[in-house]
Amino acid sequence: MKRIHYVHFGNQRSGSTWLYHNLMKHPAVDYRGEKESQFLFEHSQDIIGYNKRFSEFEISMNFNPLNWALDSAQLSILSKVATHCSICFRNPYDMLDSWYNFVDIRPNNFVDRYIELNFVNYTKTLTRLDSYVDLAVLVFDDLEADPQRFLNTVTQNLGLTNIEHTYNISIANKKKSNDHLLYTDAQIKTINSGIDDFSAHIHRDLSHWKKK
């Protein structure tokens, strides 16, 4: 089998844990590494070390929601070793609500902070990554609507046979939102504008994501 190094950039609370656990059960996957490797963050531009870490596996995987934040030098390195890449986006309001209830730190300016960090500027994230890697774009809506079809999309992209999903999305998102964030008019305007841009960029109507 041709060696595969699959990098899933993820996005907070957008199903990367679900996808990882299901792919780990694929008979062709012999990867035994951790889900979220911080190698490039910790060792900067060490491509030899990165290759050594993952080369023992016919199919290796790097699932890390922070991957999209790698700097240009690190992304350039990753582009040399990754054979397949994907990213999954979720309704930014749902993502922020879920992330707020998942993390322990509760800053008063939570929404503004993540807007400033471009967590909800999906088009900016996508165009930046696209300049380095060939990226399959996934949408969390599809995972919620039909988990099996979503998984099949990924396995087919990797050139693997389809498998039945056994890891429930409710388990992967066990810390469900209890507190719902309150958004200012300015925040809603910014996020809604980003949704419009992203919808146009991937040629898909995601207007149902927007807050009125």
Steps between C-alpha positions, in 0.01 A plus 500: 500500500622850422602679819238753609555787739162655562484840667164621624515866595170486680332790666401510865196281577457393138525123517876433482483267802211310343685466170824393667340221707308361204803497270709335772268199469560466126678167430751674272603758760793388715569838655559489876601860565324767697204686356641851528869513424657831597825409321525794262398744771769366733779434248433775248652403164637152576370314193744210555368449849141531382553236232673268747210534742238392247684294235466166680130490413349420164216732594579771751271775622540841655172632641549835666258793519801731531661389174334783311695746719843373389722771356592511131834321546334213689218473247759482223665207677168329555419532131807289419395204716119506495337288231141590595360796689154605612328752721151505649306816583199539729241774535717761678230580755466131594877462502548794734219385732643149515860620540394740778352208692796272424796713609568586862601861441204738474630842394248783514577588138475140377323575169711804416816306577418221258384743233839677530679163476312427174332191647180598318659642185475170313581647159826650626598170661409303189677722247814503711512121526408455134818679401704217655300177481228336292213519742170310517238725664247331728197651675379386843137519382566195282642303793193574710262418215660172387810381690547196279498697178738754655744224597472346154596834347821500702594135443438531126719810488776300670456212257380266776203266507193626683443390859202525731530782749494379860597809695197712582516874437327562834795330673753711313309812606419383852548849646188645344414867519316595814568873496420689181710802422334836453617683189504873441360644177857577386612141563200360315567731206865386483422129529207514256718680247761227539234235440395673178863515382559135585178387331603677181854366521397134517189547282259372762202671660569521872264789568322287763809548717436870542338670797224746428 
